[in-house]
Amino acid sequence: MLSWVDCHRSIVRGHGSIVSGQWSVVNGQWSMVSGQWSVVNGQWSMVSGQWSVVNG
């Protein structure tokens, strides 16, 4: 699990769209219904507040 700082930096470097979700600094993770971010070194898939690497 990445720290919230690492997640934030990844998001700043990339771009994407979110259908529904929110950022929680306390938990340090995304809580989402659906959505995906594309970053420089691959794609991060965020579902149910978890990070998983896809082609990254």
C-alpha distance matrix in Angstrom:
0.0 3.8 6.6 9.2 11.5 9.8 9.5 13.1 14.4 13.4 15.2 18.1 18.7 18.9 20.4 20.3 21.4 20.1 22.3 21.0 18.1 17.3 15.0 14.1 13.9 14.1 11.0 9.1 8.4 11.0 13.4 15.6 18.4 18.5 18.2 16.9 16.4 17.9 16.9 19.0 17.4 17.0 15.6 12.4 13.0 11.9 13.4 13.3 10.5 7.9 7.0 8.9 10.9 14.6 17.1 14.8
3.8 0.0 3.8 6.4 8.0 6.0 6.4 9.8 10.8 10.3 12.4 14.9 15.5 16.2 18.0 18.5 20.0 19.1 21.7 20.6 17.7 16.4 13.6 13.1 12.2 13.2 10.9 8.0 7.8 10.5 13.7 15.8 19.0 18.8 17.8 16.2 14.9 16.2 14.7 16.6 15.4 15.6 14.6 11.6 13.1 12.1 14.4 14.7 11.5 9.4 7.7 10.0 11.2 14.8 16.9 14.1
6.6 3.8 0.0 3.8 5.3 5.3 6.4 8.7 10.1 10.9 12.6 14.5 15.8 17.0 18.8 19.6 20.9 19.8 22.6 21.0 17.7 15.7 12.4 11.3 9.5 10.5 9.1 5.8 7.4 10.7 13.9 16.6 20.1 20.3 19.4 18.1 16.6 18.1 16.4 18.3 17.7 18.3 17.3 14.3 15.7 14.3 16.4 16.3 12.6 11.6 10.6 13.4 14.7 18.2 20.3 17.3
9.2 6.4 3.8 0.0 3.8 5.5 5.0 6.0 8.6 9.9 10.5 12.3 14.4 15.5 16.8 17.5 18.5 17.3 20.1 18.4 15.1 12.6 9.1 8.3 6.5 8.6 7.9 4.1 5.9 8.6 12.0 14.7 18.4 18.7 17.6 16.7 15.1 17.1 15.7 18.0 18.1 18.6 17.2 14.1 15.4 13.4 15.7 15.4 11.7 11.7 11.0 14.4 15.8 19.0 21.2 18.4
11.5 8.0 5.3 3.8 0.0 3.8 5.4 5.1 6.3 8.7 10.0 10.6 12.6 14.5 16.4 18.0 19.5 19.0 22.1 20.9 17.7 15.2 11.6 11.3 8.9 11.3 11.4 7.8 9.6 11.8 15.4 17.7 21.4 21.2 19.6 18.1 15.8 17.1 15.1 16.7 17.1 18.3 17.6 15.2 17.2 15.8 18.6 18.8 15.1 14.8 13.4 16.3 17.0 20.0 21.6 18.4
9.8 6.0 5.3 5.5 3.8 0.0 3.8 5.4 5.2 6.3 8.7 10.0 10.9 12.6 15.0 16.6 18.6 18.5 21.7 21.0 18.2 16.3 13.1 13.4 11.7 14.0 13.2 9.4 10.0 12.0 15.7 17.5 21.0 20.3 18.4 16.4 13.9 14.7 12.3 13.7 13.7 14.9 14.5 12.3 14.8 14.2 17.3 18.1 14.7 13.5 11.3 13.6 13.7 16.7 18.0 14.8
9.5 6.4 6.4 5.0 5.4 3.8 0.0 3.8 5.5 5.2 6.3 8.7 10.1 10.8 12.5 13.5 15.1 14.8 18.0 17.3 14.5 13.0 10.1 11.1 10.5 13.1 11.9 8.2 7.6 8.7 12.4 13.9 17.3 16.6 14.7 12.9 10.7 12.2 10.7 13.1 13.3 13.7 12.4 9.8 11.8 10.8 13.9 15.0 11.6 10.9 8.8 11.6 12.2 14.9 16.8 14.1
13.1 9.8 8.7 6.0 5.1 5.4 3.8 0.0 3.8 5.4 5.2 6.3 8.8 10.1 11.5 13.1 14.7 14.5 17.9 17.2 14.6 12.5 9.5 10.9 9.8 13.2 12.9 9.4 9.4 10.0 13.6 15.0 18.4 17.8 15.6 14.1 11.5 13.0 11.4 13.6 14.8 15.6 14.4 12.2 14.3 13.1 16.2 17.1 13.8 13.9 12.2 15.0 15.4 17.7 19.4 16.7
14.4 10.8 10.1 8.6 6.3 5.2 5.5 3.8 0.0 3.8 5.4 5.1 6.3 8.7 11.3 13.7 16.1 16.7 20.4 20.2 17.8 16.1 13.2 14.6 13.3 16.5 16.2 12.5 12.7 13.3 17.0 18.1 21.3 20.2 17.6 15.4 12.2 12.5 9.9 11.2 12.6 14.1 13.9 12.6 15.4 15.1 18.6 20.0 16.7 16.2 13.8 15.9 15.4 17.5 18.5 15.4
13.4 10.3 10.9 9.9 8.7 6.3 5.2 5.4 3.8 0.0 3.8 5.5 5.3 6.4 9.1 11.2 13.9 14.9 18.5 18.8 16.8 15.9 13.6 15.4 14.9 18.0 16.9 13.3 12.4 12.5 16.1 16.5 19.5 17.8 15.0 12.3 9.0 9.0 6.5 8.3 9.4 10.5 10.1 9.0 12.1 12.5 16.1 18.1 15.3 14.3 11.4 12.9 12.1 13.9 14.9 12.0
15.2 12.4 12.6 10.5 10.0 8.7 6.3 5.2 5.4 3.8 0.0 3.8 5.4 5.2 6.5 8.4 10.8 11.7 15.4 15.8 14.1 13.3 11.4 14.0 14.1 17.5 16.7 13.4 12.1 11.2 14.4 14.5 17.3 15.7 12.7 10.5 7.2 8.2 7.0 9.7 11.7 11.9 10.7 9.4 11.8 11.6 15.1 17.1 14.5 14.3 12.1 14.0 13.7 15.0 16.4 14.2
18.1 14.9 14.5 12.3 10.6 10.0 8.7 6.3 5.1 5.5 3.8 0.0 3.8 5.5 7.3 10.3 12.8 14.2 18.0 18.4 16.8 15.6 13.5 16.0 15.4 19.1 18.9 15.6 15.0 14.4 17.6 17.8 20.6 19.0 15.9 13.8 10.3 10.5 8.7 10.3 12.9 14.0 13.5 12.9 15.4 15.4 18.9 20.7 18.0 18.0 15.7 17.6 17.0 18.2 19.0 16.6
18.7 15.5 15.8 14.4 12.6 10.9 10.1 8.8 6.3 5.3 5.4 3.8 0.0 3.8 7.1 10.6 13.9 15.9 19.6 20.6 19.3 18.5 16.6 19.0 18.5 22.0 21.5 17.9 17.1 16.6 19.8 19.7 22.3 20.2 16.8 14.0 10.2 9.1 6.3 6.8 9.8 11.4 11.8 12.1 15.2 16.1 19.8 22.1 19.6 19.0 16.1 17.2 15.8 16.6 16.7 14.3
18.9 16.2 17.0 15.5 14.5 12.6 10.8 10.1 8.7 6.4 5.2 5.5 3.8 0.0 3.8 7.1 10.6 13.0 16.7 18.1 17.4 17.3 16.1 19.0 19.2 22.6 21.7 18.4 16.8 15.6 18.5 17.7 19.8 17.3 13.7 10.8 7.1 5.7 4.2 6.1 9.2 9.7 9.3 10.0 12.7 13.9 17.5 20.2 18.2 17.7 14.9 15.7 14.3 14.5 14.9 13.1
20.4 18.0 18.8 16.8 16.4 15.0 12.5 11.5 11.3 9.1 6.5 7.3 7.1 3.8 0.0 3.8 7.2 10.1 13.6 15.5 15.3 15.7 15.3 18.7 19.5 23.0 22.1 19.2 17.1 15.1 17.4 16.0 17.7 15.1 11.4 9.0 5.8 5.6 6.6 9.1 12.1 11.5 10.1 10.6 12.4 13.2 16.4 19.2 17.7 17.7 15.5 16.4 15.6 15.3 16.2 15.1
20.3 18.5 19.6 17.5 18.0 16.6 13.5 13.1 13.7 11.2 8.4 10.3 10.6 7.1 3.8 0.0 3.7 6.9 10.2 12.5 12.9 14.2 14.6 18.1 19.7 22.9 21.6 19.2 16.6 13.9 15.5 13.5 14.6 11.7 8.0 6.1 4.4 5.8 8.4 11.6 13.9 12.3 9.8 9.9 10.6 11.2 13.9 16.8 15.9 16.3 14.6 15.4 15.1 14.5 16.0 15.6
21.4 20.0 20.9 18.5 19.5 18.6 15.1 14.7 16.1 13.9 10.8 12.8 13.9 10.6 7.2 3.7 0.0 3.8 6.6 9.3 10.5 12.4 13.7 17.4 19.6 22.6 21.3 19.4 16.6 13.4 14.1 11.5 12.1 9.4 6.1 6.2 6.5 9.0 11.9 15.3 17.3 15.3 12.4 11.8 11.3 11.0 12.9 15.4 15.1 16.2 15.3 16.4 16.9 16.3 18.3 18.3
20.1 19.1 19.8 17.3 19.0 18.5 14.8 14.5 16.7 14.9 11.7 14.2 15.9 13.0 10.1 6.9 3.8 0.0 3.8 5.6 6.9 9.2 11.3 14.8 17.5 20.1 18.8 17.5 14.5 10.9 10.9 8.2 8.7 6.7 4.5 6.6 8.0 11.4 14.1 17.7 19.3 17.2 13.9 12.4 11.0 9.5 10.7 12.5 12.4 14.2 14.2 15.8 17.1 17.0 19.7 19.6
22.3 21.7 22.6 20.1 22.1 21.7 18.0 17.9 20.4 18.5 15.4 18.0 19.6 16.7 13.6 10.2 6.6 3.8 0.0 3.8 6.9 10.2 13.1 16.4 19.5 21.8 20.3 19.6 16.5 12.7 11.6 8.2 7.2 5.7 5.5 8.9 11.2 14.5 17.5 21.1 22.6 20.1 16.6 15.0 12.9 11.2 11.1 12.5 13.3 15.5 16.2 17.7 19.4 19.0 21.9 22.3
21.0 20.6 21.0 18.4 20.9 21.0 17.3 17.2 20.2 18.8 15.8 18.4 20.6 18.1 15.5 12.5 9.3 5.6 3.8 0.0 3.8 7.2 10.7 13.5 17.0 18.9 17.5 17.3 14.4 10.6 8.8 5.9 5.5 6.2 7.2 10.7 12.9 16.5 19.0 22.8 24.0 21.8 18.2 16.0 13.7 11.0 10.4 10.7 11.3 14.2 15.6 17.7 20.0 20.3 23.5 23.5
18.1 17.7 17.7 15.1 17.7 18.2 14.5 14.6 17.8 16.8 14.1 16.8 19.3 17.4 15.3 12.9 10.5 6.9 6.9 3.8 0.0 3.8 7.1 9.8 13.3 15.1 13.8 13.7 10.9 7.3 5.6 4.1 6.0 7.5 8.3 11.0 12.6 16.3 18.3 22.0 23.1 21.2 17.8 15.0 13.1 9.8 9.6 9.1 8.7 11.9 13.5 16.3 18.8 19.8 23.1 22.5
17.3 16.4 15.7 12.6 15.2 16.3 13.0 12.5 16.1 15.9 13.3 15.6 18.5 17.3 15.7 14.2 12.4 9.2 10.2 7.2 3.8 0.0 3.8 6.5 9.9 11.9 11.3 11.2 9.2 6.4 5.8 6.6 9.5 11.0 11.2 13.1 13.7 17.4 18.6 22.2 23.3 22.1 19.0 16.0 14.8 11.4 11.8 10.9 9.2 12.5 14.0 17.3 19.7 21.3 24.4 23.3
15.0 13.6 12.4 9.1 11.6 13.1 10.1 9.5 13.2 13.6 11.4 13.5 16.6 16.1 15.3 14.6 13.7 11.3 13.1 10.7 7.1 3.8 0.0 3.8 6.4 9.1 8.8 8.0 6.8 5.3 6.6 8.7 12.2 13.3 12.9 13.9 13.7 17.0 17.4 20.7 21.8 21.1 18.4 15.3 14.9 11.7 12.8 12.0 9.2 11.9 12.9 16.5 18.7 20.8 23.7 22.1
14.1 13.1 11.3 8.3 11.3 13.4 11.1 10.9 14.6 15.4 14.0 16.0 19.0 19.0 18.7 18.1 17.4 14.8 16.4 13.5 9.8 6.5 3.8 0.0 3.8 5.5 5.5 5.8 6.0 6.4 7.4 10.6 14.2 15.8 15.9 16.9 16.7 19.9 20.0 23.1 23.8 23.3 20.7 17.4 16.9 13.6 14.3 12.7 9.6 12.2 13.7 17.5 20.0 22.5 25.6 23.7
13.9 12.2 9.5 6.5 8.9 11.7 10.5 9.8 13.3 14.9 14.1 15.4 18.5 19.2 19.5 19.7 19.6 17.5 19.5 17.0 13.3 9.9 6.4 3.8 0.0 3.8 5.5 4.8 7.1 8.9 10.8 14.0 17.7 19.1 18.7 19.0 18.2 20.9 20.3 23.1 23.7 23.8 21.7 18.5 18.8 15.8 17.1 15.8 12.3 14.1 14.9 18.7 20.9 23.7 26.4 24.0
14.1 13.2 10.5 8.6 11.3 14.0 13.1 13.2 16.5 18.0 17.5 19.1 22.0 22.6 23.0 22.9 22.6 20.1 21.8 18.9 15.1 11.9 9.1 5.5 3.8 0.0 3.8 5.5 8.2 10.6 11.7 15.4 18.8 20.7 20.9 21.5 21.0 23.9 23.4 26.1 26.4 26.3 24.2 20.8 20.7 17.6 18.2 16.2 12.9 14.7 16.2 19.9 22.5 25.5 28.4 26.1
11.0 10.9 9.1 7.9 11.4 13.2 11.9 12.9 16.2 16.9 16.7 18.9 21.5 21.7 22.1 21.6 21.3 18.8 20.3 17.5 13.8 11.3 8.8 5.5 5.5 3.8 0.0 3.8 5.5 8.3 9.4 13.1 16.5 18.4 18.8 19.4 19.3 22.2 21.8 24.7 24.6 24.2 21.9 18.3 17.9 14.8 15.1 13.0 9.8 11.2 13.1 16.7 19.5 22.6 25.7 23.6
9.1 8.0 5.8 4.1 7.8 9.4 8.2 9.4 12.5 13.3 13.4 15.6 17.9 18.4 19.2 19.2 19.4 17.5 19.6 17.3 13.7 11.2 8.0 5.8 4.8 5.5 3.8 0.0 3.8 7.2 9.7 13.0 16.7 17.8 17.5 17.4 16.7 19.3 18.5 21.2 21.2 21.1 19.1 15.7 16.0 13.2 14.5 13.3 9.6 10.4 11.1 14.8 17.1 20.3 23.0 20.6
8.4 7.8 7.4 5.9 9.6 10.0 7.6 9.4 12.7 12.4 12.1 15.0 17.1 16.8 17.1 16.6 16.6 14.5 16.5 14.4 10.9 9.2 6.8 6.0 7.1 8.2 5.5 3.8 0.0 3.8 6.6 9.6 13.2 14.2 14.0 14.1 13.9 16.7 16.6 19.7 19.6 18.8 16.4 12.8 12.5 9.6 10.8 9.8 6.0 7.0 8.1 11.9 14.5 17.4 20.4 18.5
11.0 10.5 10.7 8.6 11.8 12.0 8.7 10.0 13.3 12.5 11.2 14.4 16.6 15.6 15.1 13.9 13.4 10.9 12.7 10.6 7.3 6.4 5.3 6.4 8.9 10.6 8.3 7.2 3.8 0.0 3.8 6.1 9.8 10.7 10.6 11.2 11.6 14.9 15.6 19.1 19.3 18.1 15.1 11.6 10.7 7.2 8.3 7.7 4.4 6.6 8.0 11.6 14.3 16.5 19.7 18.3
13.4 13.7 13.9 12.0 15.4 15.7 12.4 13.6 17.0 16.1 14.4 17.6 19.8 18.5 17.4 15.5 14.1 10.9 11.6 8.8 5.6 5.8 6.6 7.4 10.8 11.7 9.4 9.7 6.6 3.8 0.0 3.8 7.2 9.2 10.5 12.2 13.6 17.2 18.5 22.1 22.3 20.6 17.3 13.9 12.0 8.2 7.5 5.6 3.8 7.5 10.0 13.2 16.4 18.2 21.8 20.9
15.6 15.8 16.6 14.7 17.7 17.5 13.9 15.0 18.1 16.5 14.5 17.8 19.7 17.7 16.0 13.5 11.5 8.2 8.2 5.9 4.1 6.6 8.7 10.6 14.0 15.4 13.1 13.0 9.6 6.1 3.8 0.0 3.8 5.5 7.2 9.7 11.9 15.6 17.6 21.4 21.8 19.6 16.0 12.9 10.5 6.9 5.7 5.2 5.4 8.5 10.6 13.1 16.0 17.1 20.6 20.3
18.4 19.0 20.1 18.4 21.4 21.0 17.3 18.4 21.3 19.5 17.3 20.6 22.3 19.8 17.7 14.6 12.1 8.7 7.2 5.5 6.0 9.5 12.2 14.2 17.7 18.8 16.5 16.7 13.2 9.8 7.2 3.8 0.0 3.8 7.1 10.4 13.4 17.0 19.5 23.3 23.7 21.0 17.3 14.6 11.5 8.6 6.3 6.1 8.3 10.8 12.9 14.7 17.5 17.9 21.5 21.8
18.5 18.8 20.3 18.7 21.2 20.3 16.6 17.8 20.2 17.8 15.7 19.0 20.2 17.3 15.1 11.7 9.4 6.7 5.7 6.2 7.5 11.0 13.3 15.8 19.1 20.7 18.4 17.8 14.2 10.7 9.2 5.5 3.8 0.0 3.8 7.2 10.6 13.9 16.8 20.5 21.0 18.1 14.3 12.2 9.1 7.1 5.8 7.8 9.5 11.1 12.2 13.2 15.5 15.3 18.6 19.3
18.2 17.8 19.4 17.6 19.6 18.4 14.7 15.6 17.6 15.0 12.7 15.9 16.8 13.7 11.4 8.0 6.1 4.5 5.5 7.2 8.3 11.2 12.9 15.9 18.7 20.9 18.8 17.5 14.0 10.6 10.5 7.2 7.1 3.8 0.0 3.8 7.0 10.3 13.4 17.1 17.9 15.2 11.5 9.8 7.4 6.4 7.2 10.0 10.6 11.6 11.5 12.5 13.9 13.5 16.5 16.9
16.9 16.2 18.1 16.7 18.1 16.4 12.9 14.1 15.4 12.3 10.5 13.8 14.0 10.8 9.0 6.1 6.2 6.6 8.9 10.7 11.0 13.1 13.9 16.9 19.0 21.5 19.4 17.4 14.1 11.2 12.2 9.7 10.4 7.2 3.8 0.0 3.8 6.7 9.9 13.5 14.1 11.4 7.8 6.6 5.2 5.9 8.3 11.7 11.6 11.5 10.2 10.6 11.1 10.5 13.2 13.4
16.4 14.9 16.6 15.1 15.8 13.9 10.7 11.5 12.2 9.0 7.2 10.3 10.2 7.1 5.8 4.4 6.5 8.0 11.2 12.9 12.6 13.7 13.7 16.7 18.2 21.0 19.3 16.7 13.9 11.6 13.6 11.9 13.4 10.6 7.0 3.8 0.0 3.8 6.4 10.1 11.3 9.3 6.3 5.6 6.6 7.7 11.0 14.1 13.0 12.6 10.5 11.1 10.8 10.6 12.5 12.0
17.9 16.2 18.1 17.1 17.1 14.7 12.2 13.0 12.5 9.0 8.2 10.5 9.1 5.7 5.6 5.8 9.0 11.4 14.5 16.5 16.3 17.4 17.0 19.9 20.9 23.9 22.2 19.3 16.7 14.9 17.2 15.6 17.0 13.9 10.3 6.7 3.8 0.0 3.8 7.0 8.4 6.5 4.6 6.3 8.5 10.7 14.1 17.4 16.3 15.3 12.5 12.2 10.8 9.8 10.6 10.1
16.9 14.7 16.4 15.7 15.1 12.3 10.7 11.4 9.9 6.5 7.0 8.7 6.3 4.2 6.6 8.4 11.9 14.1 17.5 19.0 18.3 18.6 17.4 20.0 20.3 23.4 21.8 18.5 16.6 15.6 18.5 17.6 19.5 16.8 13.4 9.9 6.4 3.8 0.0 3.8 5.6 5.5 5.6 7.1 10.4 12.4 16.1 19.1 17.4 16.0 12.8 12.7 10.7 10.6 10.8 8.9
19.0 16.6 18.3 18.0 16.7 13.7 13.1 13.6 11.2 8.3 9.7 10.3 6.8 6.1 9.1 11.6 15.3 17.7 21.1 22.8 22.0 22.2 20.7 23.1 23.1 26.1 24.7 21.2 19.7 19.1 22.1 21.4 23.3 20.5 17.1 13.5 10.1 7.0 3.8 0.0 3.8 5.8 7.9 10.1 13.6 16.0 19.6 22.7 20.9 19.2 15.7 15.2 12.6 12.3 11.2 9.1
17.4 15.4 17.7 18.1 17.1 13.7 13.3 14.8 12.6 9.4 11.7 12.9 9.8 9.2 12.1 13.9 17.3 19.3 22.6 24.0 23.1 23.3 21.8 23.8 23.7 26.4 24.6 21.2 19.6 19.3 22.3 21.8 23.7 21.0 17.9 14.1 11.3 8.4 5.6 3.8 0.0 3.8 7.0 9.3 12.9 15.6 19.1 22.2 20.5 18.2 14.5 13.3 10.1 10.0 8.4 5.8
17.0 15.6 18.3 18.6 18.3 14.9 13.7 15.6 14.1 10.5 11.9 14.0 11.4 9.7 11.5 12.3 15.3 17.2 20.1 21.8 21.2 22.1 21.1 23.3 23.8 26.3 24.2 21.1 18.8 18.1 20.6 19.6 21.0 18.1 15.2 11.4 9.3 6.5 5.5 5.8 3.8 0.0 3.8 6.9 10.0 13.2 16.5 19.8 18.7 16.4 12.8 11.1 7.9 6.7 5.5 4.3
15.6 14.6 17.3 17.2 17.6 14.5 12.4 14.4 13.9 10.1 10.7 13.5 11.8 9.3 10.1 9.8 12.4 13.9 16.6 18.2 17.8 19.0 18.4 20.7 21.7 24.2 21.9 19.1 16.4 15.1 17.3 16.0 17.3 14.3 11.5 7.8 6.3 4.6 5.6 7.9 7.0 3.8 0.0 3.8 6.4 9.7 12.9 16.4 15.5 13.5 10.3 8.8 6.6 5.3 6.3 6.0
12.4 11.6 14.3 14.1 15.2 12.3 9.8 12.2 12.6 9.0 9.4 12.9 12.1 10.0 10.6 9.9 11.8 12.4 15.0 16.0 15.0 16.0 15.3 17.4 18.5 20.8 18.3 15.7 12.8 11.6 13.9 12.9 14.6 12.2 9.8 6.6 5.6 6.3 7.1 10.1 9.3 6.9 3.8 0.0 3.8 6.4 9.8 13.0 11.8 9.8 6.6 6.0 5.2 5.9 8.5 7.5
13.0 13.1 15.7 15.4 17.2 14.8 11.8 14.3 15.4 12.1 11.8 15.4 15.2 12.7 12.4 10.6 11.3 11.0 12.9 13.7 13.1 14.8 14.9 16.9 18.8 20.7 17.9 16.0 12.5 10.7 12.0 10.5 11.5 9.1 7.4 5.2 6.6 8.5 10.4 13.6 12.9 10.0 6.4 3.8 0.0 3.8 6.5 10.1 9.8 8.1 6.1 5.5 6.5 6.7 10.2 10.3
11.9 12.1 14.3 13.4 15.8 14.2 10.8 13.1 15.1 12.5 11.6 15.4 16.1 13.9 13.2 11.2 11.0 9.5 11.2 11.0 9.8 11.4 11.7 13.6 15.8 17.6 14.8 13.2 9.6 7.2 8.2 6.9 8.6 7.1 6.4 5.9 7.7 10.7 12.4 16.0 15.6 13.2 9.7 6.4 3.8 0.0 3.8 6.8 6.2 5.6 5.2 6.7 9.1 10.3 13.8 13.5
13.4 14.4 16.4 15.7 18.6 17.3 13.9 16.2 18.6 16.1 15.1 18.9 19.8 17.5 16.4 13.9 12.9 10.7 11.1 10.4 9.6 11.8 12.8 14.3 17.1 18.2 15.1 14.5 10.8 8.3 7.5 5.7 6.3 5.8 7.2 8.3 11.0 14.1 16.1 19.6 19.1 16.5 12.9 9.8 6.5 3.8 0.0 3.8 5.4 5.7 7.3 8.5 11.5 12.4 16.2 16.4
13.3 14.7 16.3 15.4 18.8 18.1 15.0 17.1 20.0 18.1 17.1 20.7 22.1 20.2 19.2 16.8 15.4 12.5 12.5 10.7 9.1 10.9 12.0 12.7 15.8 16.2 13.0 13.3 9.8 7.7 5.6 5.2 6.1 7.8 10.0 11.7 14.1 17.4 19.1 22.7 22.2 19.8 16.4 13.0 10.1 6.8 3.8 0.0 3.8 5.6 8.8 10.8 14.3 15.7 19.5 19.4
10.5 11.5 12.6 11.7 15.1 14.7 11.6 13.8 16.7 15.3 14.5 18.0 19.6 18.2 17.7 15.9 15.1 12.4 13.3 11.3 8.7 9.2 9.2 9.6 12.3 12.9 9.8 9.6 6.0 4.4 3.8 5.4 8.3 9.5 10.6 11.6 13.0 16.3 17.4 20.9 20.5 18.7 15.5 11.8 9.8 6.2 5.4 3.8 0.0 3.8 6.9 10.0 13.4 15.5 19.1 18.3
7.9 9.4 11.6 11.7 14.8 13.5 10.9 13.9 16.2 14.3 14.3 18.0 19.0 17.7 17.7 16.3 16.2 14.2 15.5 14.2 11.9 12.5 11.9 12.2 14.1 14.7 11.2 10.4 7.0 6.6 7.5 8.5 10.8 11.1 11.6 11.5 12.6 15.3 16.0 19.2 18.2 16.4 13.5 9.8 8.1 5.6 5.7 5.6 3.8 0.0 3.8 6.6 10.2 12.7 16.2 15.3
7.0 7.7 10.6 11.0 13.4 11.3 8.8 12.2 13.8 11.4 12.1 15.7 16.1 14.9 15.5 14.6 15.3 14.2 16.2 15.6 13.5 14.0 12.9 13.7 14.9 16.2 13.1 11.1 8.1 8.0 10.0 10.6 12.9 12.2 11.5 10.2 10.5 12.5 12.8 15.7 14.5 12.8 10.3 6.6 6.1 5.2 7.3 8.8 6.9 3.8 0.0 3.8 6.8 9.7 12.9 11.7
8.9 10.0 13.4 14.4 16.3 13.6 11.6 15.0 15.9 12.9 14.0 17.6 17.2 15.7 16.4 15.4 16.4 15.8 17.7 17.7 16.3 17.3 16.5 17.5 18.7 19.9 16.7 14.8 11.9 11.6 13.2 13.1 14.7 13.2 12.5 10.6 11.1 12.2 12.7 15.2 13.3 11.1 8.8 6.0 5.5 6.7 8.5 10.8 10.0 6.6 3.8 0.0 3.8 6.5 9.9 9.3
10.9 11.2 14.7 15.8 17.0 13.7 12.2 15.4 15.4 12.1 13.7 17.0 15.8 14.3 15.6 15.1 16.9 17.1 19.4 20.0 18.8 19.7 18.7 20.0 20.9 22.5 19.5 17.1 14.5 14.3 16.4 16.0 17.5 15.5 13.9 11.1 10.8 10.8 10.7 12.6 10.1 7.9 6.6 5.2 6.5 9.1 11.5 14.3 13.4 10.2 6.8 3.8 0.0 3.8 6.4 5.5
14.6 14.8 18.2 19.0 20.0 16.7 14.9 17.7 17.5 13.9 15.0 18.2 16.6 14.5 15.3 14.5 16.3 17.0 19.0 20.3 19.8 21.3 20.8 22.5 23.7 25.5 22.6 20.3 17.4 16.5 18.2 17.1 17.9 15.3 13.5 10.5 10.6 9.8 10.6 12.3 10.0 6.7 5.3 5.9 6.7 10.3 12.4 15.7 15.5 12.7 9.7 6.5 3.8 0.0 3.8 5.3
17.1 16.9 20.3 21.2 21.6 18.0 16.8 19.4 18.5 14.9 16.4 19.0 16.7 14.9 16.2 16.0 18.3 19.7 21.9 23.5 23.1 24.4 23.7 25.6 26.4 28.4 25.7 23.0 20.4 19.7 21.8 20.6 21.5 18.6 16.5 13.2 12.5 10.6 10.8 11.2 8.4 5.5 6.3 8.5 10.2 13.8 16.2 19.5 19.1 16.2 12.9 9.9 6.4 3.8 0.0 3.8
14.8 14.1 17.3 18.4 18.4 14.8 14.1 16.7 15.4 12.0 14.2 16.6 14.3 13.1 15.1 15.6 18.3 19.6 22.3 23.5 22.5 23.3 22.1 23.7 24.0 26.1 23.6 20.6 18.5 18.3 20.9 20.3 21.8 19.3 16.9 13.4 12.0 10.1 8.9 9.1 5.8 4.3 6.0 7.5 10.3 13.5 16.4 19.4 18.3 15.3 11.7 9.3 5.5 5.3 3.8 0.0
